[in-house]
Amino acid sequence: MSGITSVSQLKRMQGGLLRDDFPIFQTAGQDNALVYLDSGASAQKPQVVLDAVSDFYGAAYANIHRGVYYLSEEATRRYEGARKTVKTFINARHQKEIIFVRGTTEAINLLASTIGRQRLGQGDEILITHMEHHSNIVPWQLLCESTGAVLKVAPINDAGEVDMEAFAELLGPRTKLVSVAHVSNALGTINPVKEIVSMVHAMDVPVILDGAQAVPHLAVDVQELDCDFYVFSGHKLYGPTGIGVLYGKAELLEKMPPYEGGGDMIESVTFEKTTYAPLPARFEAGTPNIAGAIGLGAAIDYVQGIGFAAIEAHAYHLQIYGNELLGAIPGLRQIGTAREKATLFSFVLDGIHPHDVGTFLGAENVAVRTGHHCAQPVMERFQVPATTRASLGIYNTTADLDALGEAIGKLRKFFGK
């Protein structure tokens, strides 16, 4: 994207003009405008994504790959076109390295059930960090229970950053897999994943990166990162629910056994023996979420049309503005103050439970998330039962943060603070 276009798109974001691309922001009246600050849970959808899904169902619907008639061929073209779009988006080396799954959770479970079972046995170790989402904890716990492997956890400091010295010390001869969030969903921390990958590869160990919270905010180049696997969900990237991506280096994917058995993942089947299809079909058993993949492709095209230079500049501006605004509110404490952060603010208010905060703000039409954010170990680390989380997307502006601040002011007054 040219510098001129990036500046133009940045001005559109700062002026709130991108909201015009998202129908949901047109449904509320001017006196009750929606302030949506929950993109970390799921982002809103631009019209181009809705149109891509609707057009597929209305004009090109059929099952893919095996039909020799026009509709099936067109559906296949759109589905595989989305795979090519994802490949370019994250700069994978080969299109066959892109596996469509239901989301980040399924991708990690797939890896636990395939390369995890291949590599781990009694006493072997998996290394994660203390800031992981439950979907990057529980699958590994299940694997440990069935194999006798051990889950190791690298600590985080008071700012919500990984203790890299402790991380390095936990790497050892029994480490067989490392799985780390690129960006924390509960804290917003952007982890030094390139450094982590380099450190782990020195031990000849594969690295999985959970990119669910990263891809909406950061340009991702899997070849530059040199990660072995990268996973993310479509619905956080302004795409549909029920679709996600598992990227894996071809040489590793080709050695992994299938995750599920069924149609389309086979080469031939007899009652005596089944042989499996080559990548990527081997890991896409049954009829996939065709419409979801097409919608994700449209979402990626939309985001790339804006450009990450503009997206990251806008996010930096919002982060500074939000820190100053929240920092001026008496009794408010941010949880997660890493030097490198995505546009996510997780906080607690003295004497007011986060659930009360969320309910009150919701009545003001300010949508935030409250709770443990599927990251209970993070809450335990900071000794809080829950936090209020405001997570921003490309359609948010400083006016949304002002609305958040005003609603918190009303809340504090209501509770006599």
C-alpha positions as CSV (number, residue, x, y, z in Angstrom):
1,M,0.0,0.0,0.0
2,S,1.3,3.5,-0.9
3,G,2.1,6.0,1.8
4,I,-0.6,8.3,0.4
5,T,-3.2,5.6,0.7
6,S,-2.1,4.7,4.3
7,V,-2.4,8.4,5.3
8,S,-5.8,8.5,3.8
9,Q,-7.0,5.4,5.6
10,L,-5.5,6.6,8.8
11,K,-7.5,9.8,8.5
12,R,-10.6,7.7,7.8
13,M,-10.1,5.6,11.0
14,Q,-9.3,8.6,13.2
15,G,-12.5,10.3,11.9
16,G,-14.6,7.2,12.6
17,L,-15.5,6.9,8.9
18,L,-14.8,3.2,8.9
19,R,-17.9,2.7,11.0
20,D,-19.9,3.4,7.8
21,D,-18.6,0.1,6.5
22,F,-20.1,-1.9,9.4
23,P,-23.9,-2.2,9.3
24,I,-24.3,-2.8,13.0
25,F,-23.2,0.8,13.8
26,Q,-26.1,2.1,11.6
27,T,-28.8,0.2,13.6
28,A,-28.6,2.5,16.7
29,G,-30.1,6.0,16.7
30,Q,-27.9,9.0,17.0
31,D,-28.9,9.5,20.6
32,N,-27.9,6.0,21.5
33,A,-24.9,5.2,19.4
34,L,-23.2,1.9,20.0
35,V,-19.8,2.1,21.6
36,Y,-18.4,-1.4,20.9
37,L,-15.3,-2.2,22.9
38,D,-15.3,-5.9,22.8
39,S,-13.4,-6.8,19.6
40,G,-11.0,-9.0,21.5
41,A,-14.0,-11.4,22.1
42,S,-15.3,-11.0,18.5
43,A,-15.1,-8.2,16.0
44,Q,-18.0,-6.7,14.1
45,K,-18.3,-7.5,10.3
46,P,-18.0,-5.1,7.4
47,Q,-20.6,-5.1,4.7
48,V,-18.2,-6.7,2.2
49,V,-17.9,-9.8,4.4
50,L,-21.7,-10.1,4.7
51,D,-22.0,-9.6,0.9
52,A,-19.4,-12.3,0.2
53,V,-21.1,-14.9,2.4
54,S,-24.6,-13.9,1.1
55,D,-23.5,-14.0,-2.6
56,F,-22.0,-17.4,-2.2
57,Y,-25.2,-18.9,-0.7
58,G,-27.4,-17.1,-3.1
59,A,-25.4,-17.4,-6.4
60,A,-22.7,-20.0,-6.1
61,Y,-23.6,-22.5,-3.5
62,A,-22.6,-26.2,-3.9
63,N,-20.2,-28.6,-2.2
64,I,-16.6,-28.3,-3.2
65,H,-13.8,-30.3,-4.9
66,R,-15.7,-33.3,-6.3
67,G,-18.4,-31.8,-8.5
68,V,-17.8,-31.4,-12.2
69,Y,-20.6,-28.9,-12.8
70,Y,-20.4,-25.1,-12.8
71,L,-21.7,-24.4,-9.3
72,S,-19.3,-26.9,-7.6
73,E,-16.4,-25.6,-9.7
74,E,-17.3,-22.0,-8.7
75,A,-17.6,-22.8,-5.1
76,T,-14.3,-24.6,-5.2
77,R,-12.7,-21.6,-6.9
78,R,-13.9,-19.3,-4.2
79,Y,-12.9,-21.6,-1.3
80,E,-9.4,-22.2,-2.7
81,G,-9.2,-18.5,-3.5
82,A,-9.7,-17.8,0.2
83,R,-6.8,-20.2,1.0
84,K,-4.6,-18.3,-1.4
85,T,-5.6,-15.0,0.3
86,V,-4.7,-16.4,3.7
87,K,-1.4,-17.7,2.3
88,T,-0.5,-14.2,1.1
89,F,-1.8,-12.5,4.2
90,I,0.7,-14.3,6.5
91,N,3.3,-14.9,3.8
92,A,3.3,-18.7,4.0
93,R,5.7,-20.4,1.6
94,H,3.1,-22.8,0.1
95,Q,-0.7,-22.7,-0.2
96,K,-0.9,-26.2,1.0
97,E,0.4,-25.0,4.4
98,I,-2.9,-23.3,5.1
99,I,-5.4,-25.6,6.8
100,F,-9.0,-24.3,7.4
101,V,-10.3,-25.2,10.9
102,R,-13.2,-24.0,13.1
103,G,-11.0,-21.6,15.0
104,T,-7.9,-21.2,17.1
105,T,-9.2,-23.7,19.7
106,E,-9.6,-26.5,17.1
107,A,-6.2,-25.7,15.6
108,I,-4.5,-26.1,19.0
109,N,-6.4,-29.3,19.8
110,L,-5.5,-30.6,16.3
111,L,-1.8,-30.0,17.0
112,A,-2.1,-31.6,20.5
113,S,-3.6,-34.7,19.0
114,T,-1.1,-35.0,16.1
115,I,2.4,-33.6,16.6
116,G,1.8,-33.6,20.3
117,R,1.2,-37.3,20.4
118,Q,4.1,-37.9,18.0
119,R,6.6,-36.0,20.1
120,L,5.6,-36.4,23.7
121,G,5.9,-39.3,26.1
122,Q,6.4,-40.0,29.8
123,G,8.4,-37.2,31.4
124,D,8.6,-35.0,28.3
125,E,7.7,-31.4,28.6
126,I,5.5,-28.8,27.0
127,L,6.4,-25.1,27.7
128,I,3.8,-22.3,27.7
129,T,3.5,-19.0,29.6
130,H,1.4,-17.8,32.5
131,M,-0.6,-15.5,30.2
132,E,-2.2,-18.1,28.0
133,H,-5.8,-18.4,27.0
134,H,-7.5,-21.6,28.3
135,S,-7.4,-22.9,24.7
136,N,-3.6,-22.9,24.9
137,I,-3.6,-24.6,28.3
138,V,-6.4,-27.3,28.5
139,P,-5.4,-29.2,25.3
140,W,-1.9,-29.6,26.6
141,Q,-3.2,-30.7,30.0
142,L,-5.3,-33.3,28.4
143,L,-2.3,-34.5,26.4
144,C,-0.1,-34.6,29.5
145,E,-2.8,-36.7,31.3
146,S,-2.8,-39.3,28.5
147,T,1.0,-39.4,27.8
148,G,2.6,-38.7,31.1
149,A,4.2,-35.5,29.8
150,V,4.6,-32.5,32.0
151,L,3.3,-28.9,31.5
152,K,5.8,-26.2,32.3
153,V,4.8,-22.6,32.7
154,A,7.0,-19.6,32.3
155,P,6.2,-16.8,34.7
156,I,5.2,-13.2,33.9
157,N,6.2,-10.0,35.7
158,D,4.0,-7.3,37.3
159,A,3.6,-5.6,33.9
160,G,2.3,-8.7,32.3
161,E,5.4,-9.5,30.3
162,V,7.1,-12.9,30.0
163,D,10.1,-13.4,32.3
164,M,12.5,-14.3,29.5
165,E,15.3,-15.4,31.8
166,A,12.9,-17.8,33.5
167,F,11.6,-18.9,30.1
168,A,15.1,-19.7,28.9
169,E,15.8,-21.7,32.1
170,L,12.7,-23.8,31.6
171,L,13.9,-24.9,28.2
172,G,15.7,-28.1,28.6
173,P,16.5,-31.5,27.0
174,R,12.9,-32.8,27.9
175,T,11.2,-29.9,26.2
176,K,9.4,-31.2,23.1
177,L,7.0,-28.5,22.2
178,V,6.5,-24.7,23.0
179,S,3.2,-22.9,22.5
180,V,2.9,-19.2,23.2
181,A,0.4,-16.4,22.6
182,H,1.6,-13.8,20.1
183,V,-0.7,-11.3,21.9
184,S,-2.4,-11.9,25.3
185,N,-6.2,-11.7,25.2
186,A,-6.4,-10.7,28.9
187,L,-3.5,-8.2,29.1
188,G,-2.8,-7.0,25.6
189,T,0.9,-7.9,25.9
190,I,2.7,-8.3,22.6
191,N,5.2,-11.0,23.2
192,P,8.7,-11.0,21.7
193,V,7.8,-14.1,19.6
194,K,10.7,-13.8,17.1
195,E,13.1,-13.9,20.0
196,I,11.2,-16.8,21.5
197,V,11.2,-18.8,18.3
198,S,15.0,-18.3,17.8
199,M,15.7,-19.3,21.4
200,V,13.5,-22.5,21.1
201,H,14.8,-23.5,17.7
202,A,18.3,-23.5,19.2
203,M,17.0,-26.5,21.2
204,D,15.6,-28.0,18.0
205,V,12.1,-27.8,19.3
206,P,9.0,-26.8,17.3
207,V,7.1,-23.6,18.2
208,I,3.3,-22.9,18.0
209,L,2.2,-19.3,18.1
210,D,-1.4,-18.4,19.0
211,G,-2.2,-15.5,16.8
212,A,-5.9,-15.0,17.6
213,Q,-5.3,-11.6,19.1
214,A,-2.4,-10.6,16.9
215,V,-3.7,-10.8,13.3
216,P,-6.3,-8.0,13.7
217,H,-3.6,-5.6,14.9
218,L,-0.2,-6.6,13.5
219,A,1.3,-7.5,10.2
220,V,2.3,-11.2,10.5
221,D,5.0,-12.8,8.4
222,V,5.4,-16.5,9.3
223,Q,8.5,-16.9,7.3
224,E,10.2,-13.9,9.0
225,L,9.1,-15.2,12.4
226,D,10.2,-18.8,11.4
227,C,7.5,-20.3,13.6
228,D,6.6,-23.9,12.9
229,F,2.8,-23.3,13.4
230,Y,0.6,-20.2,13.6
231,V,-3.1,-20.3,14.4
232,F,-5.8,-17.7,14.4
233,S,-9.6,-17.3,14.3
234,G,-11.6,-15.5,11.6
235,H,-14.2,-13.9,13.8
236,K,-11.7,-11.7,15.6
237,L,-10.4,-10.6,12.2
238,Y,-13.7,-9.1,11.1
239,G,-14.7,-12.4,9.4
240,P,-17.4,-15.0,10.2
241,T,-17.5,-17.3,13.2
242,G,-16.7,-21.0,12.8
243,I,-13.7,-20.5,10.6
244,G,-10.0,-20.3,11.5
245,V,-6.6,-21.1,10.2
246,L,-3.8,-23.5,11.1
247,Y,-0.6,-22.6,9.3
248,G,2.2,-25.2,9.5
249,K,5.5,-25.8,7.8
250,A,4.9,-28.3,5.1
251,E,7.7,-30.6,6.2
252,L,6.0,-30.9,9.6
253,L,2.4,-31.2,8.4
254,E,3.3,-34.0,6.0
255,K,4.7,-36.1,8.8
256,M,1.6,-35.6,11.0
257,P,-1.2,-38.2,11.2
258,P,-4.8,-37.1,10.3
259,Y,-6.8,-35.4,13.0
260,E,-10.2,-36.7,11.8
261,G,-11.3,-39.3,9.4
262,G,-14.0,-38.9,6.7
263,G,-14.7,-37.6,3.3
264,D,-12.2,-35.6,1.3
265,M,-9.2,-36.4,3.5
266,I,-8.6,-39.7,1.8
267,E,-6.8,-40.9,-1.3
268,S,-8.3,-44.4,-1.3
269,V,-10.4,-46.5,1.1
270,T,-10.8,-50.3,1.5
271,F,-11.9,-52.3,4.5
272,E,-8.3,-53.4,4.8
273,K,-6.5,-50.1,4.5
274,T,-7.0,-46.3,3.9
275,T,-4.4,-44.0,2.4
276,Y,-4.6,-40.3,3.0
277,A,-4.8,-37.3,0.8
278,P,-1.9,-34.9,0.4
279,L,-2.0,-31.5,2.1
280,P,-4.1,-29.6,2.9
281,A,-7.0,-32.0,2.4
282,R,-5.6,-34.5,4.9
283,F,-6.6,-32.2,7.7
284,E,-10.0,-31.0,6.3
285,A,-12.3,-34.0,6.7
286,G,-15.9,-33.7,5.7
287,T,-17.7,-30.7,4.2
288,P,-15.8,-27.6,5.5
289,N,-17.2,-24.2,6.4
290,I,-17.1,-23.1,2.8
291,A,-19.0,-19.8,3.4
292,G,-16.8,-19.1,6.4
293,A,-13.6,-19.4,4.4
294,I,-15.0,-17.2,1.7
295,G,-16.1,-14.6,4.3
296,L,-12.6,-14.7,5.9
297,G,-11.0,-14.1,2.5
298,A,-13.2,-11.1,2.1
299,A,-12.3,-9.8,5.6
300,I,-8.6,-10.2,4.9
301,D,-9.0,-8.3,1.6
302,Y,-10.8,-5.5,3.5
303,V,-8.1,-5.3,6.2
304,Q,-5.3,-5.3,3.7
305,G,-7.1,-2.6,1.7
306,I,-6.7,-0.4,4.8
307,G,-3.1,-1.5,5.4
308,F,-1.3,-2.4,8.6
309,A,0.8,0.8,8.5
310,A,-2.4,2.8,9.0
311,I,-3.9,0.2,11.4
312,E,-0.8,0.1,13.7
313,A,-0.5,3.9,13.7
314,H,-4.1,4.3,14.7
315,A,-3.7,1.7,17.4
316,Y,-0.7,3.4,18.8
317,H,-2.6,6.7,19.0
318,L,-5.6,5.0,20.7
319,Q,-3.2,3.3,23.2
320,I,-1.6,6.5,24.3
321,Y,-5.0,8.3,24.5
322,G,-6.6,5.4,26.5
323,N,-3.7,5.2,28.9
324,E,-3.9,8.9,29.7
325,L,-7.7,8.8,30.0
326,L,-7.9,5.8,32.3
327,G,-4.8,6.9,34.2
328,A,-6.7,10.0,35.3
329,I,-9.7,8.1,36.8
330,P,-9.4,7.8,40.6
331,G,-9.4,4.2,41.9
332,L,-8.8,2.6,38.5
333,R,-5.9,0.2,38.1
334,Q,-4.9,-1.2,34.8
335,I,-4.0,-4.9,34.8
336,G,-1.3,-5.4,32.2
337,T,1.1,-2.5,31.5
338,A,3.6,-4.0,29.2
339,R,5.7,-1.8,27.1
340,E,4.5,-3.5,23.9
341,K,0.7,-3.7,23.9
342,A,-2.2,-4.1,21.6
343,T,-5.2,-1.7,21.9
344,L,-6.7,-3.5,24.9
345,F,-7.3,-2.1,28.4
346,S,-7.9,-4.5,31.2
347,F,-8.7,-2.8,34.6
348,V,-10.3,-2.9,38.0
349,L,-12.1,-0.2,39.9
350,D,-11.7,0.0,43.7
351,G,-14.8,-1.2,45.5
352,I,-16.8,-2.0,42.4
353,H,-17.0,-5.6,41.0
354,P,-16.2,-5.9,37.3
355,H,-19.6,-7.5,36.7
356,D,-21.3,-4.4,38.0
357,V,-19.0,-2.3,35.8
358,G,-20.0,-4.3,32.8
359,T,-23.7,-4.2,33.6
360,F,-23.7,-0.4,34.2
361,L,-21.6,0.4,31.1
362,G,-23.9,-1.9,29.0
363,A,-26.9,0.2,30.1
364,E,-25.0,3.2,28.7
365,N,-24.6,1.3,25.4
366,V,-20.8,0.9,26.0
367,A,-20.1,-2.7,25.3
368,V,-17.1,-4.1,27.3
369,R,-16.3,-7.6,28.5
370,T,-16.0,-8.6,32.2
371,G,-14.8,-11.8,33.8
372,H,-11.6,-13.9,33.7
373,H,-11.5,-13.8,29.8
374,C,-10.7,-17.5,29.6
375,A,-7.4,-16.7,31.4
376,Q,-8.0,-17.6,35.0
377,P,-4.3,-18.1,35.8
378,V,-3.8,-14.5,34.8
379,M,-6.4,-13.4,37.3
380,E,-4.8,-15.5,40.0
381,R,-1.4,-14.0,39.1
382,F,-2.7,-10.5,39.7
383,Q,-4.9,-11.5,42.6
384,V,-8.2,-10.2,41.2
385,P,-11.3,-12.3,40.6
386,A,-12.0,-10.6,37.2
387,T,-11.3,-7.5,35.2
388,T,-13.2,-5.2,32.9
389,R,-11.7,-5.3,29.4
390,A,-12.1,-2.7,26.7
391,S,-10.6,-4.1,23.5
392,L,-10.6,-1.9,20.4
393,G,-10.8,-2.5,16.6
394,I,-10.3,-0.5,13.5
395,Y,-13.7,1.2,13.8
396,N,-13.0,2.7,17.2
397,T,-11.9,6.3,17.8
398,T,-10.9,8.5,20.7
399,A,-14.6,9.4,21.0
400,D,-15.3,5.8,22.0
401,L,-12.7,6.1,24.7
402,D,-14.3,9.4,25.9
403,A,-17.6,7.6,26.1
404,L,-16.0,4.9,28.2
405,G,-14.5,7.5,30.5
406,E,-17.8,9.3,30.8
407,A,-19.7,6.1,31.6
408,I,-17.1,5.1,34.2
409,G,-17.6,8.6,35.8
410,K,-21.3,8.0,36.0
411,L,-20.7,4.6,37.5
412,R,-18.4,5.9,40.2
413,K,-20.9,8.6,41.1
414,F,-23.7,5.9,41.3
415,F,-21.6,3.9,43.7
416,G,-20.6,7.0,45.7
417,K,-17.0,6.9,44.7
